Amino acid sequence: MSQAERTYIMVKPDGVQRGLVGEIIARFEKRGFKLIALKLVHATPEHLEKHYADLAGKGFFAGLIKYMSSGPVVGMVWEGLDAVKTGRAMLGATNPLASAIGTIRGDYALAVGRNICHGSDTVENAEKEIKLWFPEGITQYASVVEPWLYE
């Protein structure tokens, strides 16, 4: 693989409650990405305020924090070629009604406030989010399928 990139994908409380975690993991695995970190966590409002700090001035911020702290989330780090851009394409548009069928949001969500997943929007933000959610570090290992995925 010429350039390994990492992205942070989080299944939000609606996705966890609806039992979609396995389906989401399966989609990323089937695409060829390598799972290098995974955890179930019930995040505190303070932790979520750090994660969503760029949205702090928005009118929906308080409701977002309340919702995201209402139940557990599943945080994951995926590694692979162009992981950030491809991961976001797999999730679909923020507004599920604008998401194509075949994307996670297009297949499983109807409302912006219950759109199943979060995905890093840039490589830089992915690294910040990975450090925030996985301060203990991540697992590195050699995948035996990489020669079958990359030239």
Phi, psi and chi 1 to 4 in degrees:
 res  aa     phi    psi   chi1   chi2   chi3   chi4
   1 MET       -  129.3  179.2  171.1   31.0      -
   2 SER   -73.6  -38.7   59.8      -      -      -
   3 GLN  -146.1  104.3 -178.5   64.3   27.3      -
   4 ALA   -77.1  133.0      -      -      -      -
   5 GLU  -126.8  147.4 -172.9  174.1  -78.7      -
   6 ARG  -115.6  148.0  -56.9 -175.0  -51.0  177.4
   7 THR  -136.1  153.4 -168.3      -      -      -
   8 TYR  -104.3  123.7  176.8   71.4      -      -
   9 ILE  -120.7  131.9  -58.7  -67.4      -      -
  10 MET  -126.2  126.2  177.4  170.5   51.0      -
  11 VAL   -83.0  120.9 -178.0      -      -      -
  12 LYS   -76.6  169.7  -64.5  178.1  179.4 -179.3
  13 PRO   -52.5  -35.2  -30.0   37.9      -      -
  14 ASP   -66.0  -39.2   56.5  -41.8      -      -
  15 GLY   -68.1  -38.4      -      -      -      -
  16 VAL   -65.9  -49.7  172.9      -      -      -
  17 GLN   -62.0  -32.1  -68.0  -68.7  -22.7      -
  18 ARG   -86.5    0.9  -67.6  177.5   57.1 -160.1
  19 GLY    72.3   34.8      -      -      -      -
  20 LEU   -99.5    0.8  -63.8  173.8      -      -
  21 VAL   -58.1  -49.6  174.4      -      -      -
  22 GLY   -60.7  -41.0      -      -      -      -
  23 GLU   -62.4  -41.6  171.3   67.1   23.2      -
  24 ILE   -68.2  -44.1  -67.7  163.1      -      -
  25 ILE   -58.9  -45.2  -70.1  171.7      -      -
  26 ALA   -59.2  -40.4      -      -      -      -
  27 ARG   -63.0  -42.8  -74.3 -176.2 -178.1 -141.6
  28 PHE   -69.0  -38.8  -82.0   85.5      -      -
  29 GLU   -65.6  -44.7  -74.8 -179.5  -31.4      -
  30 LYS   -64.2  -30.2  -72.6  174.7 -175.2  174.7
  31 ARG   -70.5  -24.7 -175.7   66.4 -171.4 -107.4
  32 GLY   115.5    2.7      -      -      -      -
  33 PHE   -77.4  151.9  -69.9  107.1      -      -
  34 LYS  -103.6  125.0 -179.8  169.6   72.4  171.0
  35 LEU   -78.4  121.1 -177.7   63.0      -      -
  36 ILE  -119.9   -3.7   58.0  173.5      -      -
  37 ALA  -161.4  144.4      -      -      -      -
  38 LEU  -156.6  133.9  172.3   73.2      -      -
  39 LYS  -157.6  148.5   72.2  163.9   74.3  165.6
  40 LEU   -99.8  127.7  175.8   71.9      -      -
  41 VAL  -144.5  142.2   61.8      -      -      -
  42 HIS   -99.5   96.1 -161.5  139.3      -      -
  43 ALA   -71.6  145.4      -      -      -      -
  44 THR   -81.1  157.5   64.7      -      -      -
  45 PRO   -56.8  -36.9  -28.7   36.3      -      -
  46 GLU   -63.8  -42.2  -64.5   77.1   23.2      -
  47 HIS   -65.2  -42.7 -170.0   87.1      -      -
  48 LEU   -67.7  -33.4  -68.4  160.5      -      -
  49 GLU   -63.6  -35.0  -74.3  168.0    2.8      -
  50 LYS   -67.7  -44.4  -70.8  177.2 -171.2  171.5
  51 HIS   -62.1  -44.1  176.8   81.6      -      -
  52 TYR  -100.6   27.3  -72.3  113.1      -      -
  53 ALA   -55.3  -33.7      -      -      -      -
  54 ASP   -67.6  -14.1   61.0  -41.1      -      -
  55 LEU  -104.4    5.4  -58.6  175.0      -      -
  56 ALA   -55.3  -32.1      -      -      -      -
  57 GLY   -85.0   -3.3      -      -      -      -
  58 LYS   -80.8  149.4  -54.7  -74.2 -174.7 -179.4
  59 GLY   -64.0  -24.4      -      -      -      -
  60 PHE   -90.8   -0.3   59.5   83.2      -      -
  61 PHE   -58.0  -49.5 -174.8   72.3      -      -
  62 ALA   -60.5  -42.4      -      -      -      -
  63 GLY   -66.4  -36.5      -      -      -      -
  64 LEU   -62.8  -46.3  173.1   64.4      -      -
  65 ILE   -64.7  -42.2  -60.4  -56.7      -      -
  66 LYS   -61.8  -46.0 -178.7  178.6  178.4 -173.7
  67 TYR   -64.4  -47.8  165.2   65.8      -      -
  68 MET   -66.4  -24.2  -70.8  -63.2  -64.2      -
  69 SER   -94.4    6.0   62.4      -      -      -
  70 SER   -80.0  -13.6   69.9      -      -      -
  71 GLY  -166.1  176.7      -      -      -      -
  72 PRO   -70.8  154.4   22.9  -29.7      -      -
  73 VAL  -123.0  160.1  -61.0      -      -      -
  74 VAL  -116.4  115.5  173.4      -      -      -
  75 GLY   -95.9  138.2      -      -      -      -
  76 MET  -140.1  148.3  -59.7  174.9  -84.3      -
  77 VAL  -118.4  126.0 -179.2      -      -      -
  78 TRP  -115.6  143.2  -67.9   93.1      -      -
  79 GLU  -124.2  141.4 -174.9  176.5   75.3      -
  80 GLY   164.5 -179.4      -      -      -      -
  81 LEU   -66.8  123.5 -169.4   62.3      -      -
  82 ASP    55.1   42.0 -148.8    7.7      -      -
  83 ALA   -61.3  -37.9      -      -      -      -
  84 VAL   -67.1  -55.4  171.4      -      -      -
  85 LYS   -63.3  -44.2 -178.4  179.2  174.3 -175.4
  86 THR   -68.5  -39.4  -55.5      -      -      -
  87 GLY   -59.9  -42.9      -      -      -      -
  88 ARG   -67.2  -37.0  -70.9 -168.2   49.6   97.5
  89 ALA   -64.3  -37.8      -      -      -      -
  90 MET   -66.7  -33.9  -70.1  171.5   65.0      -
  91 LEU   -70.8  -40.1  -65.6 -178.5      -      -
  92 GLY    96.7 -179.3      -      -      -      -
  93 ALA   -65.3  152.1      -      -      -      -
  94 THR   -54.2  -41.9  -59.5      -      -      -
  95 ASN   -84.8  110.1  179.8   -9.9      -      -
  96 PRO   -56.4  -30.2  -24.0   33.8      -      -
  97 LEU   -69.8  -17.3  -63.9  178.3      -      -
  98 ALA   -98.0    1.9      -      -      -      -
  99 SER   -87.9  139.4  -66.3      -      -      -
 100 ALA   -68.7  145.7      -      -      -      -
 101 ILE   -59.6  139.3  -61.8  -60.2      -      -
 102 GLY   104.3  -20.4      -      -      -      -
 103 THR   -87.8  162.3   64.3      -      -      -
 104 ILE   -60.6  -49.5  -68.5  165.8      -      -
 105 ARG   -69.0  -37.4  -68.6  172.9  177.6  152.4
 106 GLY   -64.6  -29.2      -      -      -      -
 107 ASP   -90.2  -27.6  -71.6  -10.5      -      -
 108 TYR  -126.0   -2.0  -60.3  114.9      -      -
 109 ALA  -132.0  158.1      -      -      -      -
 110 LEU  -125.5  -27.4  -66.2  171.2      -      -
 111 ALA  -122.8  143.4      -      -      -      -
 112 VAL   -55.7  -42.5  173.1      -      -      -
 113 GLY   -74.1   -5.0      -      -      -      -
 114 ARG  -138.1   63.5  -59.0  -67.7 -176.5  -91.3
 115 ASN  -105.0   26.7   65.6    0.9      -      -
 116 ILE    74.8  -48.9  -50.0  -69.2      -      -
 117 CYS  -140.0  157.8  -75.6      -      -      -
 118 HIS  -115.6  142.0  162.3   83.5      -      -
 119 GLY  -136.6  137.6      -      -      -      -
 120 SER   -54.2  142.5  -59.6      -      -      -
 121 ASP   -98.9  -17.2   60.1  -10.2      -      -
 122 THR  -143.1  162.0   65.7      -      -      -
 123 VAL   -61.7  -40.6  172.7      -      -      -
 124 GLU   -63.3  -45.5  -63.7   76.4   24.7      -
 125 ASN   -66.5  -34.4  -77.0  -19.5      -      -
 126 ALA   -59.4  -45.8      -      -      -      -
 127 GLU   -64.5  -38.9  -68.2  -55.4  -41.3      -
 128 LYS   -63.6  -45.5  -72.9  179.7 -161.3  171.0
 129 GLU   -65.9  -38.5  -68.4  169.3   -8.0      -
 130 ILE   -62.2  -43.9  -68.8  165.9      -      -
 131 LYS   -65.2  -37.4  -74.3 -179.5 -178.8  128.7
 132 LEU   -68.0  -43.9  177.1   65.0      -      -
 133 TRP   -90.0  -21.4  -70.6   93.0      -      -
 134 PHE  -129.3   62.2  -67.3   91.5      -      -
 135 PRO   -63.2  -22.2   24.0  -32.5      -      -
 136 GLU   -76.1   -9.3   68.0  -81.6    8.0      -
 137 GLY   100.4  176.4      -      -      -      -
 138 ILE  -123.5  168.2   57.3  168.4      -      -
 139 THR   -92.9  134.4  -57.5      -      -      -
 140 GLN  -114.0  136.2  -70.4  -65.6  -24.6      -
 141 TYR  -156.0  158.9   62.7   97.6      -      -
 142 ALA   -85.5  128.2      -      -      -      -
 143 SER   -92.7  127.6  170.2      -      -      -
 144 VAL   -72.6  -13.5  -63.4      -      -      -
 145 VAL   -90.9   -8.1  -59.2      -      -      -
 146 GLU   -55.4  -39.8  -77.4 -177.5   11.1      -
 147 PRO   -63.1  -19.4  -20.7   30.6      -      -
 148 TRP   -90.3   -7.8  -58.2  104.9      -      -
 149 LEU  -106.7  -33.5  -66.8  168.5      -      -
 150 TYR  -122.3  143.6  -55.6  108.2      -      -
 151 GLU   -76.5      -  -63.4  179.5   76.0      -
